[in-house]
Amino acid sequence: MSTLITRQTRGVFIIAATPFAEDGAVDLDSLDRLVDFYASHGVTGITILGMMGEADKLTAEERRQVIDRVLARTDLPVVVGVSDPGLDSLAALGRHAMERGAAGVMVAPTRGPAREDRVEGYFHAVASHLGADVPLVYQDFPLSTGVAVAPALIRRLSQDLPQMVMLKHEDWPGLTKISALRDHEKNEGVARLSILCGNGGLYLPQELARGADGAMTGFAYPEALVQTVALYQTGQVDAAEDLFDRYLPILRHEQQPGWGLALRKHILMKRGAIACAATRAPGPKLVKRDMEELERLMRRTEIRLKEI
């Protein structure tokens, strides 16, 4: 069993892609390689079955397959995305993950009216169905879910639900939300919440400056996230930003709406982490010009890194 996540968890939990073969089948051998690739670049933990892991395109059996394979492959803490409109299905997958040794589970609010009473009631129900011993990550990604919540609601949930130990912060713009949460902890003396940030890593230095504990995103250069966080957390702020800046062109390119996952998977394939860059249908597919453009950015990134 991996170490459970807590309110003190820091570092980089990489959001894992789900590798597919050209015929659309889950490529379990590539999944092994991908887990090893992430571990070799020093990540603190791995998050599977997130939105960028195409969890919504997997069958229930495939989700369990992915959970079992990853947890059998690594001793790193693994957070498992279990979001589901049905609470029974969500809880069943969460229990399966925890029984296999997961470090915690991640849940996003269901799509629907962005009323705080609805979201609050939903997360109380989620916590009840999962059980008090299951560490819970609130995935705050309103650009995808359409559900924006104020810092005050996250504070209430964190206080009312002791098992909600982490926020995956992915609001955009959202730097003030981090500040509001940290200011409340400082001024009111309430239990802190671990905050790991997504958004592809685009704002990582600024998020760290606001009080984030690290990153939870899937940038195809995990070492960039790991090294930036490590430098920042040891007080080497300028060095962290200088390193981060070397990756900015390709990081920005990877964040194209609707195309980011195809680009990310192509990078992972070219880096030897997976055998095939396919996304599961319906999904984007790169053409020759797209690949050439991306591979040029990869070469330029390698040149910039040698100049450090």
Contacts in CASP RR format, 6 or more apart in sequence:
PFRMAT RR
TARGET T0000
AUTHOR 0000-0000-0000
METHOD contacts of the structure
MODEL  1
MSTLITRQTRGVFIIAATPFAEDGAVDLDSLDRLVDFYASHGVTGITILG
MMGEADKLTAEERRQVIDRVLARTDLPVVVGVSDPGLDSLAALGRHAMER
GAAGVMVAPTRGPAREDRVEGYFHAVASHLGADVPLVYQDFPLSTGVAVA
PALIRRLSQDLPQMVMLKHEDWPGLTKISALRDHEKNEGVARLSILCGNG
GLYLPQELARGADGAMTGFAYPEALVQTVALYQTGQVDAAEDLFDRYLPI
LRHEQQPGWGLALRKHILMKRGAIACAATRAPGPKLVKRDMEELERLMRR
TEIRLKEI
1 101 0 8 1.000
2 71 0 8 1.000
2 74 0 8 1.000
2 75 0 8 1.000
2 76 0 8 1.000
2 77 0 8 1.000
2 78 0 8 1.000
2 101 0 8 1.000
2 102 0 8 1.000
2 103 0 8 1.000
3 77 0 8 1.000
3 103 0 8 1.000
4 77 0 8 1.000
4 103 0 8 1.000
4 104 0 8 1.000
4 135 0 8 1.000
5 77 0 8 1.000
5 79 0 8 1.000
5 103 0 8 1.000
5 104 0 8 1.000
5 135 0 8 1.000
5 137 0 8 1.000
5 165 0 8 1.000
5 166 0 8 1.000
5 194 0 8 1.000
6 135 0 8 1.000
6 165 0 8 1.000
6 194 0 8 1.000
7 165 0 8 1.000
7 166 0 8 1.000
7 191 0 8 1.000
7 192 0 8 1.000
7 193 0 8 1.000
7 194 0 8 1.000
8 192 0 8 1.000
8 194 0 8 1.000
9 44 0 8 1.000
9 77 0 8 1.000
9 165 0 8 1.000
9 166 0 8 1.000
9 194 0 8 1.000
9 196 0 8 1.000
9 213 0 8 1.000
10 44 0 8 1.000
10 194 0 8 1.000
10 213 0 8 1.000
10 214 0 8 1.000
10 229 0 8 1.000
10 233 0 8 1.000
11 44 0 8 1.000
11 196 0 8 1.000
11 213 0 8 1.000
11 214 0 8 1.000
11 215 0 8 1.000
11 226 0 8 1.000
11 229 0 8 1.000
11 233 0 8 1.000
12 42 0 8 1.000
12 43 0 8 1.000
12 44 0 8 1.000
12 45 0 8 1.000
12 196 0 8 1.000
12 214 0 8 1.000
12 215 0 8 1.000
12 216 0 8 1.000
12 222 0 8 1.000
12 225 0 8 1.000
12 226 0 8 1.000
12 229 0 8 1.000
13 43 0 8 1.000
13 44 0 8 1.000
13 45 0 8 1.000
13 46 0 8 1.000
13 47 0 8 1.000
13 77 0 8 1.000
13 79 0 8 1.000
13 196 0 8 1.000
13 215 0 8 1.000
13 216 0 8 1.000
14 38 0 8 1.000
14 43 0 8 1.000
14 45 0 8 1.000
14 46 0 8 1.000
14 47 0 8 1.000
14 216 0 8 1.000
14 217 0 8 1.000
14 218 0 8 1.000
14 222 0 8 1.000
14 225 0 8 1.000
15 47 0 8 1.000
15 50 0 8 1.000
15 52 0 8 1.000
15 53 0 8 1.000
15 198 0 8 1.000
15 216 0 8 1.000
15 217 0 8 1.000
15 218 0 8 1.000
16 34 0 8 1.000
16 35 0 8 1.000
16 38 0 8 1.000
16 46 0 8 1.000
16 47 0 8 1.000
16 48 0 8 1.000
16 53 0 8 1.000
16 70 0 8 1.000
16 218 0 8 1.000
17 34 0 8 1.000
17 52 0 8 1.000
17 53 0 8 1.000
17 54 0 8 1.000
17 218 0 8 1.000
17 261 0 8 1.000
17 264 0 8 1.000
17 265 0 8 1.000
17 268 0 8 1.000
17 274 0 8 1.000
18 26 0 8 1.000
18 31 0 8 1.000
18 48 0 8 1.000
18 49 0 8 1.000
18 53 0 8 1.000
18 54 0 8 1.000
18 55 0 8 1.000
18 58 0 8 1.000
18 66 0 8 1.000
18 280 0 8 1.000
19 26 0 8 1.000
19 27 0 8 1.000
19 30 0 8 1.000
19 31 0 8 1.000
19 34 0 8 1.000
19 265 0 8 1.000
19 274 0 8 1.000
19 275 0 8 1.000
19 276 0 8 1.000
20 26 0 8 1.000
20 27 0 8 1.000
20 276 0 8 1.000
20 278 0 8 1.000
20 279 0 8 1.000
20 280 0 8 1.000
21 27 0 8 1.000
21 275 0 8 1.000
21 276 0 8 1.000
21 278 0 8 1.000
22 276 0 8 1.000
22 278 0 8 1.000
24 278 0 8 1.000
24 280 0 8 1.000
24 281 0 8 1.000
26 58 0 8 1.000
26 62 0 8 1.000
26 65 0 8 1.000
26 66 0 8 1.000
27 274 0 8 1.000
27 275 0 8 1.000
27 276 0 8 1.000
28 65 0 8 1.000
28 69 0 8 1.000
29 275 0 8 1.000
30 273 0 8 1.000
30 274 0 8 1.000
30 275 0 8 1.000
30 276 0 8 1.000
31 66 0 8 1.000
31 69 0 8 1.000
31 70 0 8 1.000
31 73 0 8 1.000
32 69 0 8 1.000
32 73 0 8 1.000
33 272 0 8 1.000
33 273 0 8 1.000
33 274 0 8 1.000
33 275 0 8 1.000
34 268 0 8 1.000
34 273 0 8 1.000
34 274 0 8 1.000
35 46 0 8 1.000
35 70 0 8 1.000
35 73 0 8 1.000
35 74 0 8 1.000
36 73 0 8 1.000
37 222 0 8 1.000
37 268 0 8 1.000
37 271 0 8 1.000
37 272 0 8 1.000
37 273 0 8 1.000
38 45 0 8 1.000
38 46 0 8 1.000
38 76 0 8 1.000
38 222 0 8 1.000
38 273 0 8 1.000
39 74 0 8 1.000
39 76 0 8 1.000
41 222 0 8 1.000
41 223 0 8 1.000
41 226 0 8 1.000
42 222 0 8 1.000
42 223 0 8 1.000
42 226 0 8 1.000
43 76 0 8 1.000
43 222 0 8 1.000
43 225 0 8 1.000
43 226 0 8 1.000
44 76 0 8 1.000
44 77 0 8 1.000
44 226 0 8 1.000
45 76 0 8 1.000
45 77 0 8 1.000
45 78 0 8 1.000
45 79 0 8 1.000
45 103 0 8 1.000
46 70 0 8 1.000
46 74 0 8 1.000
46 76 0 8 1.000
46 77 0 8 1.000
46 78 0 8 1.000
46 79 0 8 1.000
47 78 0 8 1.000
47 79 0 8 1.000
47 80 0 8 1.000
47 81 0 8 1.000
47 106 0 8 1.000
47 216 0 8 1.000
48 66 0 8 1.000
48 67 0 8 1.000
48 70 0 8 1.000
48 78 0 8 1.000
48 79 0 8 1.000
48 80 0 8 1.000
48 81 0 8 1.000
49 55 0 8 1.000
49 58 0 8 1.000
49 63 0 8 1.000
49 66 0 8 1.000
49 67 0 8 1.000
49 80 0 8 1.000
49 81 0 8 1.000
49 82 0 8 1.000
50 81 0 8 1.000
50 83 0 8 1.000
50 106 0 8 1.000
51 108 0 8 1.000
51 141 0 8 1.000
51 144 0 8 1.000
52 218 0 8 1.000
52 261 0 8 1.000
52 264 0 8 1.000
53 261 0 8 1.000
54 261 0 8 1.000
54 279 0 8 1.000
54 280 0 8 1.000
55 63 0 8 1.000
55 81 0 8 1.000
55 83 0 8 1.000
57 280 0 8 1.000
58 66 0 8 1.000
58 280 0 8 1.000
60 89 0 8 1.000
60 93 0 8 1.000
63 93 0 8 1.000
64 93 0 8 1.000
64 96 0 8 1.000
67 80 0 8 1.000
67 93 0 8 1.000
67 96 0 8 1.000
67 97 0 8 1.000
67 100 0 8 1.000
67 102 0 8 1.000
68 100 0 8 1.000
70 78 0 8 1.000
71 78 0 8 1.000
71 97 0 8 1.000
71 100 0 8 1.000
71 101 0 8 1.000
71 102 0 8 1.000
77 103 0 8 1.000
77 104 0 8 1.000
78 101 0 8 1.000
78 102 0 8 1.000
78 103 0 8 1.000
78 104 0 8 1.000
79 102 0 8 1.000
79 103 0 8 1.000
79 104 0 8 1.000
79 105 0 8 1.000
79 106 0 8 1.000
79 137 0 8 1.000
79 216 0 8 1.000
80 93 0 8 1.000
80 94 0 8 1.000
80 97 0 8 1.000
80 102 0 8 1.000
80 104 0 8 1.000
80 105 0 8 1.000
80 106 0 8 1.000
81 97 0 8 1.000
81 105 0 8 1.000
81 106 0 8 1.000
81 107 0 8 1.000
81 139 0 8 1.000
82 90 0 8 1.000
82 93 0 8 1.000
82 94 0 8 1.000
82 97 0 8 1.000
82 105 0 8 1.000
82 106 0 8 1.000
82 107 0 8 1.000
83 90 0 8 1.000
83 106 0 8 1.000
83 107 0 8 1.000
83 108 0 8 1.000
83 110 0 8 1.000
83 139 0 8 1.000
84 90 0 8 1.000
84 93 0 8 1.000
85 110 0 8 1.000
87 125 0 8 1.000
87 126 0 8 1.000
87 129 0 8 1.000
88 129 0 8 1.000
90 107 0 8 1.000
90 126 0 8 1.000
90 129 0 8 1.000
90 130 0 8 1.000
91 129 0 8 1.000
91 130 0 8 1.000
94 102 0 8 1.000
94 105 0 8 1.000
94 130 0 8 1.000
94 134 0 8 1.000
95 130 0 8 1.000
95 134 0 8 1.000
97 104 0 8 1.000
97 105 0 8 1.000
98 104 0 8 1.000
98 105 0 8 1.000
98 134 0 8 1.000
103 135 0 8 1.000
104 134 0 8 1.000
104 135 0 8 1.000
104 136 0 8 1.000
104 137 0 8 1.000
105 130 0 8 1.000
105 134 0 8 1.000
105 135 0 8 1.000
105 136 0 8 1.000
105 137 0 8 1.000
106 136 0 8 1.000
106 137 0 8 1.000
106 139 0 8 1.000
106 168 0 8 1.000
107 123 0 8 1.000
107 126 0 8 1.000
107 136 0 8 1.000
107 137 0 8 1.000
107 138 0 8 1.000
107 139 0 8 1.000
108 138 0 8 1.000
108 139 0 8 1.000
108 140 0 8 1.000
108 141 0 8 1.000
108 144 0 8 1.000
108 145 0 8 1.000
108 147 0 8 1.000
109 119 0 8 1.000
109 122 0 8 1.000
109 123 0 8 1.000
109 145 0 8 1.000
109 147 0 8 1.000
109 149 0 8 1.000
110 122 0 8 1.000
110 145 0 8 1.000
110 147 0 8 1.000
111 145 0 8 1.000
111 146 0 8 1.000
111 147 0 8 1.000
112 118 0 8 1.000
112 146 0 8 1.000
112 147 0 8 1.000
114 142 0 8 1.000
114 146 0 8 1.000
114 147 0 8 1.000
114 148 0 8 1.000
114 149 0 8 1.000
116 149 0 8 1.000
116 150 0 8 1.000
116 153 0 8 1.000
119 147 0 8 1.000
119 149 0 8 1.000
119 153 0 8 1.000
120 153 0 8 1.000
120 156 0 8 1.000
120 157 0 8 1.000
123 138 0 8 1.000
123 157 0 8 1.000
123 161 0 8 1.000
123 164 0 8 1.000
124 160 0 8 1.000
124 161 0 8 1.000
126 136 0 8 1.000
127 136 0 8 1.000
127 161 0 8 1.000
127 163 0 8 1.000
127 164 0 8 1.000
130 136 0 8 1.000
130 163 0 8 1.000
131 163 0 8 1.000
132 162 0 8 1.000
132 163 0 8 1.000
133 163 0 8 1.000
134 163 0 8 1.000
135 163 0 8 1.000
135 165 0 8 1.000
135 166 0 8 1.000
136 161 0 8 1.000
136 163 0 8 1.000
136 164 0 8 1.000
136 165 0 8 1.000
136 166 0 8 1.000
137 164 0 8 1.000
137 165 0 8 1.000
137 166 0 8 1.000
137 167 0 8 1.000
137 168 0 8 1.000
138 154 0 8 1.000
138 157 0 8 1.000
138 164 0 8 1.000
138 166 0 8 1.000
138 167 0 8 1.000
138 168 0 8 1.000
139 168 0 8 1.000
139 170 0 8 1.000
140 149 0 8 1.000
140 154 0 8 1.000
140 167 0 8 1.000
140 168 0 8 1.000
140 169 0 8 1.000
140 170 0 8 1.000
140 171 0 8 1.000
140 177 0 8 1.000
141 168 0 8 1.000
141 170 0 8 1.000
141 171 0 8 1.000
142 148 0 8 1.000
142 149 0 8 1.000
142 170 0 8 1.000
142 171 0 8 1.000
142 172 0 8 1.000
143 170 0 8 1.000
143 171 0 8 1.000
143 172 0 8 1.000
148 171 0 8 1.000
151 177 0 8 1.000
151 180 0 8 1.000
151 181 0 8 1.000
151 184 0 8 1.000
154 167 0 8 1.000
154 177 0 8 1.000
154 181 0 8 1.000
154 193 0 8 1.000
155 181 0 8 1.000
155 184 0 8 1.000
155 190 0 8 1.000
157 164 0 8 1.000
158 164 0 8 1.000
158 167 0 8 1.000
158 190 0 8 1.000
158 191 0 8 1.000
158 193 0 8 1.000
159 190 0 8 1.000
159 191 0 8 1.000
162 191 0 8 1.000
164 193 0 8 1.000
165 193 0 8 1.000
165 194 0 8 1.000
166 193 0 8 1.000
166 194 0 8 1.000
166 195 0 8 1.000
166 196 0 8 1.000
167 181 0 8 1.000
167 193 0 8 1.000
167 194 0 8 1.000
167 195 0 8 1.000
167 196 0 8 1.000
168 196 0 8 1.000
168 197 0 8 1.000
168 198 0 8 1.000
168 216 0 8 1.000
169 177 0 8 1.000
169 178 0 8 1.000
169 195 0 8 1.000
169 196 0 8 1.000
169 197 0 8 1.000
169 198 0 8 1.000
169 207 0 8 1.000
169 212 0 8 1.000
170 197 0 8 1.000
170 198 0 8 1.000
170 199 0 8 1.000
171 177 0 8 1.000
172 199 0 8 1.000
175 203 0 8 1.000
175 206 0 8 1.000
175 207 0 8 1.000
175 210 0 8 1.000
178 195 0 8 1.000
178 197 0 8 1.000
178 207 0 8 1.000
178 210 0 8 1.000
178 211 0 8 1.000
178 212 0 8 1.000
179 210 0 8 1.000
179 211 0 8 1.000
181 193 0 8 1.000
181 195 0 8 1.000
182 195 0 8 1.000
182 210 0 8 1.000
182 211 0 8 1.000
184 190 0 8 1.000
185 191 0 8 1.000
185 192 0 8 1.000
185 193 0 8 1.000
194 213 0 8 1.000
195 211 0 8 1.000
195 212 0 8 1.000
195 213 0 8 1.000
195 214 0 8 1.000
196 212 0 8 1.000
196 213 0 8 1.000
196 214 0 8 1.000
196 215 0 8 1.000
196 216 0 8 1.000
197 203 0 8 1.000
197 204 0 8 1.000
197 207 0 8 1.000
197 212 0 8 1.000
197 214 0 8 1.000
197 215 0 8 1.000
197 216 0 8 1.000
197 217 0 8 1.000
198 215 0 8 1.000
198 216 0 8 1.000
198 217 0 8 1.000
199 217 0 8 1.000
199 255 0 8 1.000
200 217 0 8 1.000
200 218 0 8 1.000
200 219 0 8 1.000
200 251 0 8 1.000
200 254 0 8 1.000
200 255 0 8 1.000
201 215 0 8 1.000
201 217 0 8 1.000
201 219 0 8 1.000
201 225 0 8 1.000
201 251 0 8 1.000
202 251 0 8 1.000
202 252 0 8 1.000
202 255 0 8 1.000
204 212 0 8 1.000
204 214 0 8 1.000
204 215 0 8 1.000
204 225 0 8 1.000
204 228 0 8 1.000
204 229 0 8 1.000
204 244 0 8 1.000
205 228 0 8 1.000
205 232 0 8 1.000
205 237 0 8 1.000
205 240 0 8 1.000
205 241 0 8 1.000
205 244 0 8 1.000
207 214 0 8 1.000
207 215 0 8 1.000
208 214 0 8 1.000
208 228 0 8 1.000
208 229 0 8 1.000
208 232 0 8 1.000
208 233 0 8 1.000
208 240 0 8 1.000
209 237 0 8 1.000
214 229 0 8 1.000
215 225 0 8 1.000
215 229 0 8 1.000
217 225 0 8 1.000
218 264 0 8 1.000
219 225 0 8 1.000
219 247 0 8 1.000
219 251 0 8 1.000
219 254 0 8 1.000
219 264 0 8 1.000
220 254 0 8 1.000
220 264 0 8 1.000
220 265 0 8 1.000
220 267 0 8 1.000
220 268 0 8 1.000
220 271 0 8 1.000
221 247 0 8 1.000
221 250 0 8 1.000
221 251 0 8 1.000
221 267 0 8 1.000
221 301 0 8 1.000
224 243 0 8 1.000
224 244 0 8 1.000
224 246 0 8 1.000
224 247 0 8 1.000
224 251 0 8 1.000
227 240 0 8 1.000
227 243 0 8 1.000
228 240 0 8 1.000
228 241 0 8 1.000
228 243 0 8 1.000
228 244 0 8 1.000
229 240 0 8 1.000
231 237 0 8 1.000
231 239 0 8 1.000
231 240 0 8 1.000
231 243 0 8 1.000
232 240 0 8 1.000
242 308 0 8 1.000
243 308 0 8 1.000
246 301 0 8 1.000
246 304 0 8 1.000
246 305 0 8 1.000
246 307 0 8 1.000
246 308 0 8 1.000
247 301 0 8 1.000
249 297 0 8 1.000
249 300 0 8 1.000
249 301 0 8 1.000
250 267 0 8 1.000
250 294 0 8 1.000
250 297 0 8 1.000
250 298 0 8 1.000
250 300 0 8 1.000
250 301 0 8 1.000
253 263 0 8 1.000
253 294 0 8 1.000
253 297 0 8 1.000
254 260 0 8 1.000
254 263 0 8 1.000
254 264 0 8 1.000
254 267 0 8 1.000
256 263 0 8 1.000
258 284 0 8 1.000
259 284 0 8 1.000
259 286 0 8 1.000
260 284 0 8 1.000
261 279 0 8 1.000
261 283 0 8 1.000
261 284 0 8 1.000
262 277 0 8 1.000
262 279 0 8 1.000
262 283 0 8 1.000
262 284 0 8 1.000
262 285 0 8 1.000
262 286 0 8 1.000
262 290 0 8 1.000
263 286 0 8 1.000
263 290 0 8 1.000
263 294 0 8 1.000
265 274 0 8 1.000
265 277 0 8 1.000
265 278 0 8 1.000
265 279 0 8 1.000
266 277 0 8 1.000
266 286 0 8 1.000
266 291 0 8 1.000
266 294 0 8 1.000
267 294 0 8 1.000
267 298 0 8 1.000
268 274 0 8 1.000
268 277 0 8 1.000
269 275 0 8 1.000
269 276 0 8 1.000
269 277 0 8 1.000
270 295 0 8 1.000
270 298 0 8 1.000
277 286 0 8 1.000
278 285 0 8 1.000
279 285 0 8 1.000
286 294 0 8 1.000
END
